[in-house]
Protein backbone atom coordinates (compact mmCIF):
# COMPACT_ATOMS: atom_id res chain seq x y z
CA UNK A 1 0.00 0.00 0.00
CA UNK A 2 1.28 3.46 -0.84
CA UNK A 3 2.43 5.64 2.04
CA UNK A 4 2.20 8.95 0.20
CA UNK A 5 1.09 10.61 -3.05
CA UNK A 6 2.72 13.57 -4.74
CA UNK A 7 1.56 15.93 -7.46
CA UNK A 8 3.36 19.03 -8.77
CA UNK A 9 1.56 22.34 -8.27
CA UNK A 10 2.56 25.66 -9.78
CA UNK A 11 2.32 28.58 -7.38
CA UNK A 12 1.01 31.89 -8.68
CA UNK A 13 2.12 34.93 -6.68
CA UNK A 14 0.69 38.39 -7.06
CA UNK A 15 2.52 41.68 -6.56
CA UNK A 16 -0.02 44.41 -5.83
CA UNK A 17 0.66 48.10 -5.25
CA UNK A 18 -0.65 49.36 -1.92
CA UNK A 19 -1.10 52.76 -0.30
CA UNK A 20 1.30 52.58 2.63
CA UNK A 21 4.05 55.03 3.68
CA UNK A 22 6.52 52.21 4.52
CA UNK A 23 5.81 49.75 1.74
CA UNK A 24 4.80 50.30 -1.88
CA UNK A 25 3.62 46.75 -2.71
CA UNK A 26 2.56 43.44 -1.20
CA UNK A 27 3.09 39.81 -2.27
CA UNK A 28 0.23 37.28 -2.01
CA UNK A 29 -0.26 33.72 -3.20
CA UNK A 30 -3.42 33.74 -5.33
CA UNK A 31 -3.76 30.37 -7.06
CA UNK A 32 -2.21 27.02 -7.87
CA UNK A 33 -1.79 25.28 -11.20
CA UNK A 34 -2.21 21.51 -10.81
CA UNK A 35 0.33 19.49 -12.79
CA UNK A 36 2.34 22.58 -13.80
CA UNK A 37 5.73 22.13 -15.43
CA UNK A 38 8.85 23.00 -13.47
CA UNK A 39 10.07 26.59 -13.95
CA UNK A 40 13.63 27.85 -13.49
CA UNK A 41 12.78 31.57 -13.45
CA UNK A 42 9.67 33.42 -12.36
CA UNK A 43 7.33 33.76 -15.34
CA UNK A 44 5.15 36.86 -15.71
CA UNK A 45 1.59 35.69 -16.42
CA UNK A 46 -0.36 38.95 -16.30
CA UNK A 47 0.16 42.67 -15.67
CA UNK A 48 -2.89 44.92 -15.24
CA UNK A 49 -3.37 48.18 -13.27
CA UNK A 50 -0.41 47.82 -10.92
CA UNK A 51 -1.00 44.10 -10.34
CA UNK A 52 1.55 41.59 -11.59
CA UNK A 53 1.01 37.83 -11.45
CA UNK A 54 3.91 35.41 -11.66
CA UNK A 55 4.26 31.65 -11.92
CA UNK A 56 6.91 31.71 -9.20
CA UNK A 57 7.68 28.02 -8.72
CA UNK A 58 6.43 24.49 -9.09
CA UNK A 59 6.57 22.56 -5.83
CA UNK A 60 5.47 19.05 -4.90
CA UNK A 61 2.24 18.73 -2.94
CA UNK A 62 2.69 15.50 -0.96
CA UNK A 63 0.01 13.69 1.01
CA UNK A 64 1.06 11.31 3.81
CA UNK A 65 -1.20 8.52 5.05
CA UNK A 66 -0.69 9.42 8.75
CA UNK A 67 -1.94 13.00 8.19
CA UNK A 68 -5.38 12.22 6.79
CA UNK A 69 -7.12 13.76 9.80
CA UNK A 70 -5.60 17.13 8.91
CA UNK A 71 -6.65 16.79 5.26
CA UNK A 72 -10.19 15.97 6.34
CA UNK A 73 -10.25 19.10 8.51
CA UNK A 74 -9.14 21.11 5.48
CA UNK A 75 -11.79 19.55 3.22
CA UNK A 76 -14.59 20.09 5.75
CA UNK A 77 -14.48 23.87 5.40
CA UNK A 78 -13.21 25.92 2.46
CA UNK A 79 -10.71 23.47 0.90
CA UNK A 80 -7.37 25.23 0.51
CA UNK A 81 -3.79 24.73 -0.52
CA UNK A 82 -1.56 26.44 2.01
CA UNK A 83 1.44 28.20 0.49
CA UNK A 84 4.37 29.01 2.79
CA UNK A 85 6.40 32.04 1.70
CA UNK A 86 9.81 32.93 3.06
CA UNK A 87 11.68 36.21 2.88
CA UNK A 88 14.41 36.20 0.22
CA UNK A 89 17.65 37.44 1.81
CA UNK A 90 19.52 37.49 -1.51
CA UNK A 91 20.26 41.19 -2.31
CA UNK A 92 20.48 40.39 -6.05
CA UNK A 93 16.98 38.86 -6.17
CA UNK A 94 14.28 41.09 -7.72
CA UNK A 95 11.67 39.48 -5.45
CA UNK A 96 11.39 39.85 -1.68
CA UNK A 97 9.81 36.44 -1.11
CA UNK A 98 10.02 32.93 -2.48
CA UNK A 99 7.63 29.99 -2.23
CA UNK A 100 8.96 27.41 0.20
CA UNK A 101 6.18 24.84 0.60
CA UNK A 102 2.73 23.87 -0.67
CA UNK A 103 0.63 21.67 1.61
CA UNK A 104 -2.95 20.48 2.04
CA UNK A 105 -2.40 19.90 5.77
CA UNK A 106 -4.13 22.46 7.95
CA UNK A 107 -2.02 21.36 10.94
CA UNK A 108 1.28 21.78 9.09
CA UNK A 109 0.21 25.26 7.93
CA UNK A 110 -0.61 26.15 11.55
CA UNK A 111 2.86 25.03 12.64
CA UNK A 112 4.45 27.43 10.14
CA UNK A 113 2.13 30.22 11.28
CA UNK A 114 3.17 29.63 14.88
CA UNK A 115 6.85 30.09 14.04
CA UNK A 116 6.23 33.68 12.92
CA UNK A 117 9.13 33.61 10.46
CA UNK A 118 7.14 32.59 7.39
CA UNK A 119 4.01 33.89 5.75
CA UNK A 120 1.26 31.34 5.13
CA UNK A 121 -1.30 32.10 2.44
CA UNK A 122 -4.49 30.12 1.90
CA UNK A 123 -5.32 29.53 -1.79
CA UNK A 124 -8.62 27.96 -2.95
CA UNK A 125 -8.12 24.30 -3.86
CA UNK A 126 -9.19 23.44 -7.45
CA UNK A 127 -12.00 20.88 -7.85
CA UNK A 128 -9.75 18.18 -9.32
CA UNK A 129 -7.32 18.51 -6.44
CA UNK A 130 -10.18 18.29 -3.93
CA UNK A 131 -11.22 14.96 -5.47
CA UNK A 132 -7.59 13.75 -5.41
CA UNK A 133 -7.17 14.59 -1.69
CA UNK A 134 -10.60 13.13 -0.83
CA UNK A 135 -9.73 9.87 -2.61
CA UNK A 136 -6.48 9.68 -0.63
CA UNK A 137 -8.36 10.24 2.64
CA UNK A 138 -11.00 7.63 1.74
CA UNK A 139 -8.25 5.10 1.02
CA UNK A 140 -5.99 5.72 4.03
CA UNK A 141 -7.98 7.32 6.87
CA UNK A 142 -8.35 5.28 10.06
CA UNK A 143 -10.22 6.75 13.01
CA UNK A 144 -8.17 6.67 16.18
CA UNK A 145 -9.83 4.71 18.95
CA UNK A 146 -10.02 6.66 22.19
CA UNK A 147 -8.49 4.69 25.05
CA UNK A 148 -9.10 6.09 28.48
CA UNK A 149 -6.03 5.88 30.65
CA UNK A 150 -6.57 3.94 33.85
CA UNK A 151 -5.25 5.84 36.83
CA UNK A 152 -3.07 4.10 39.31
CA UNK A 153 -3.66 4.27 43.03
CA UNK A 154 -1.59 7.21 44.30
CA UNK A 155 -1.22 5.64 47.77
CA UNK A 156 0.84 2.78 46.34
CA UNK A 157 3.00 5.11 44.28
CA UNK A 158 4.37 6.59 47.52
CA UNK A 159 5.78 3.21 48.52
CA UNK A 160 7.61 2.85 45.19
CA UNK A 161 9.51 6.10 45.22
CA UNK A 162 9.70 7.28 48.84
CA UNK A 163 13.01 7.33 50.68
CA UNK A 164 13.28 5.49 53.91
CA UNK A 165 13.03 7.88 56.87
CA UNK A 166 16.12 8.73 58.89
CA UNK A 167 14.19 8.23 62.12
CA UNK A 168 11.29 5.87 62.40
CA UNK A 169 8.28 6.44 64.57
CA UNK A 170 8.70 5.41 68.20
CA UNK A 171 12.28 6.58 68.43
CA UNK A 172 13.89 3.52 66.84
CA UNK A 173 16.64 4.31 64.39
CA UNK A 174 16.87 2.79 60.97
CA UNK A 175 19.75 0.33 60.50
CA UNK A 176 22.82 2.10 59.23
CA UNK A 177 21.52 5.49 60.29
CA UNK A 178 22.11 7.44 63.45
CA UNK A 179 19.39 8.23 65.87
CA UNK A 180 18.31 11.85 66.25
CA UNK A 181 17.48 12.84 69.84
N, C-alpha and C positions, 0 to 999 in steps of 0.2 A: 504494500500500500504506500502511496506517495506521502511524504512528510510535508512537502510544501509545493506551491505553484508560483510561477513567476511570469509576469507579462511586462513588456516595456511600455512605459507611458511618457509621452512628451509633455513637458511642463511649459505652459505659456505664462510669461510674466508681463505685467503691464507697468509702464512708467507714465505716471499722470502728474501734470503740473498742479501744484496746490498753492493757495494763498496763505503763506506762513512767513514770518520775518526771519526764521532761522533755517528754513529748508524750502527749496524751490520745487521739489518733486517728491513723489512717494512710489515705492515699488510694491506691487501686489501680485500674488498668483491668482489667475482668473479662470484657467481651464486646463484640462488635460487632453492629450491626444492619444487614444488607445492604439497600441501597436505602431507607434511612431518610429521612424528610422533614427539611428544615432546621429547626433550632430556634433561637429568639432567646434564650431563657432556659433555664437548667438545669431539667429536668423530673424531679420525684421519681417514680421507678417503684415503689419498694418500701421499706418500713421495718419491720424485724423484729429484735428483740433487740440493739439497739445498732448495727445494720448498715443503712446507707442506700444505696440505689442510685439513681443519677441518669443520665438521658440528657443528657450534658454538652454534646455538640456533634455536628454532622454535618460530616465532612470528606471531601474527595475522596481516593480511593485510586487513584493513577495508576500504570499500568505503562508502562515505556519499553522499546522493542525492543532497545536496547543493554545492558540490565540483565538479560537473561533468565538468564544464568549464576547470578546472585544469587537469582532466583526459584526456579530449579531446586534450589539448595542448600537453600532454605527448604522446598520441597516434599519433599525427600528424607528429612527427619526428621519432627518433629512440626510440620506446617504451622501457621504463626502469622501473625497481623497484629501488627506492632510499633507500639505507640502511644507517641509521645513526649510527655511531660508537662513543662511549664515552670512554674516558681514564679510566682505572681501577685503582683506588687509593688503592686497597687492596694489601698490601705488600706480602701477602701469595699467591696471584694469580700468576700462571705461564704465564698468558697472560696480555699484556699491555692494551688491549682494550676489550670492550664487545659490542655486538649488542644491540642497544637500541630501534630502530624502523625500520619497513619496511613500505613504503608508495608508492602509485602510483601517488600521487599528486605532480606535479612539483612545485606548489606554497608553499606547506608545506616544501619540501626539500630546497627551496630557503630561507625560514625563518630560518631553522637550519644552513644553510651556513652563513647567515648574523650574527648569534650570535657569530661565531668564536670559540666556545668552543667545538663543535662536528666536526667530520669528516663525510662528506656525500659522499658516493660512488654510482655511477650509474651502475646498473647491467642489462644486456639485459633481457627483459621480454620474458618468454617462450610463444610460439604460443597459447597454451590453455588459458593462463592467459590473453593474449591480447584479445581473443574472449570473455572471462568472463567480462573484464572491458568494452569492446565495447558494450556488451549486456546491462550492467548496465547503460551506458551513453545513449543508445538508448531508454531505458525505462524511465529514470528520467530527462534527460536534457530538460530545458526550456530556450530558448533565452530570455535574459533580454531586455525589450523594453526601448529604449533610450528616456528619457523625458527631453526636454530642460527646464531649469529653467527660469521662467519669472522674469526679473529684476524689482524691484520696483523703483519708481521715487525717486531719492536721495533728491530732493528738499522737499518732504513731510516728509522724514525721519528726517530732521532737526527739524521740528516742534514737533515731538514725543519725542525727547530726549534732546532738548536744555533747558538749565536753563534760567529762566527769567533774563533779565539784571538788574544790580543794578541801573543803570541810563538809563532812556529811552531817545530817541532822543527828542530834543527840550527843554531839561532842566527840564522836569517834573520828579519827583521821583516816583518810584513804591510804592504802598501802603505797609506800614510796613518796608520800607527801608529808610535810610537817603539819603539826596541829597548831591552829591559831587560837590562842587564849587571850 
